Amino acid sequence: MKSLQHTIYNLYNNSKLVHDIRKTKHISVFDIDGTLTGGSKDALYEVRKRAERNGSVVFSTARTPELTWSSSVYEASRNNGFNRPVPHVSKNELGKRYFKPLELIEEFDGLLDPDAVISLGTGMWIRTDEGYTEDKSFQALLSKIPQWRESTLELLQYIDQGDVIKYLAKVENKMMYETRDIDVLTLPFRIQLDLPSLELKLEIVERIFAVADSFHILADIARNVDMVDESNPKNGRYTLYLMPYAAPKEVSLNHLLKNISLVSEIPLSDISLLLAGDTLTDFKAGCIGGVDTQGTFILAGGSRLAALFDGSYPMYFAGVSLEWLWESLRETEKPGYYLFHENDKPPRIVVVGDIAYPNTIGPETILEYMKEHSFGDFE
């Protein structure tokens, strides 16, 4: 354990994360899809510049690490032990995918090489001058259940009534990467179900809970599966991510911040965060993640969650309880600005983009917030 602690200390101590936090005491934490995408590219470039002027930038994303790195950084990271293959991000005339350096693809402009990547279901990677290195202390938390992926697939086989396994996402089929039909290889700590209805999604959740409450040999596996909801009812998309309990965004963010604080010797209470996202997963992480830090969470304009703030206070979104949200969220005098205050944690400002900055999408929302608050302005 001392060896691991020493390795982690050196990794963070040599990172821009710790170098910056000692100077600025600030970190920006951004989701990618629907948050940094979908709006003006110029807005994205400006958001990235302002965030970097104000401190470090962390991507907390469902994308795998290799989808966030330029080719030179990817190669450097392979020398540090990264072993996932290149992403197949382009298609040929036959519809087969192939690798092309991401920095040569306009779609990825402004979305590469942050100071750290928290990849939902893959792990956590910290950037130094020698590329990215995995935070093995976080990987150890993800790996607490031996052969987690195989055991969880066995659980899904057990509860299958002809309506589970057939809805596994394409990424769960390793051969589809080998045949160049999908862009990335299967993730080690995430299993994705793309379901046709809310009713089936809730039924599967109940089946897993039932196994967890039983004396079945798979009960321990069921008790150690966190079900993260990525549904978008408006589009008829009901998606579940099954992951270890250490994998969700708020848990992984807390792990990252505790390591940064420990190595930099900057108290968490002295660190401020700017967080932004567009899904319920992001919203929860933005509100309850970050331990004792101060911060603001921005719900990007165009989010599927905007309708929650029409004054009706719905208790569920895609079947997921929102009681935790309405118990702790209060309106302020400024339209679109709320205060989330849970127990003895520092209050967090929540900005709902569609109300605070109408007619903005994704990075445009973040940029309007930054401009209003002189965030990352030139001195």
Buried (B, 14 or more C-beta within 10 A) or exposed (E): EEEEEEBBBEBBEBBBBBBBBEEBBBBBBBBBBBBBBBBBEEBBBBBBBBBBEBBBBBBBBBBBBBBBBBBEBBEBBBEBEBEBEBBBBBEEEEEEBEBBBBBEEEEBBBBBBBBBBBBBBBBBBBBBEEBBBBBBBBBEBBBEBEEBBEBBBEBBEBBBEEBBBEBBBEBBBEEBBEEBBBBBBBBBBBBBBBBEEBEBBBBBBEBBBEBBEEEBEBBEBBBBBEBBBBBBEEEEBBBBBBBBBBBBBBBBBBBBBBBBBBBBEBEBEEBBBBBBBBBBBBBBBBBBBBBBBBBBBBBBBBBBBBEBBEEEEEEEBBBBEBEBBEEBBEEEEEEBBBEBBBEEBBEBBBBBBBBBBEEBBBBBBBBBBBBEEEBBEEE
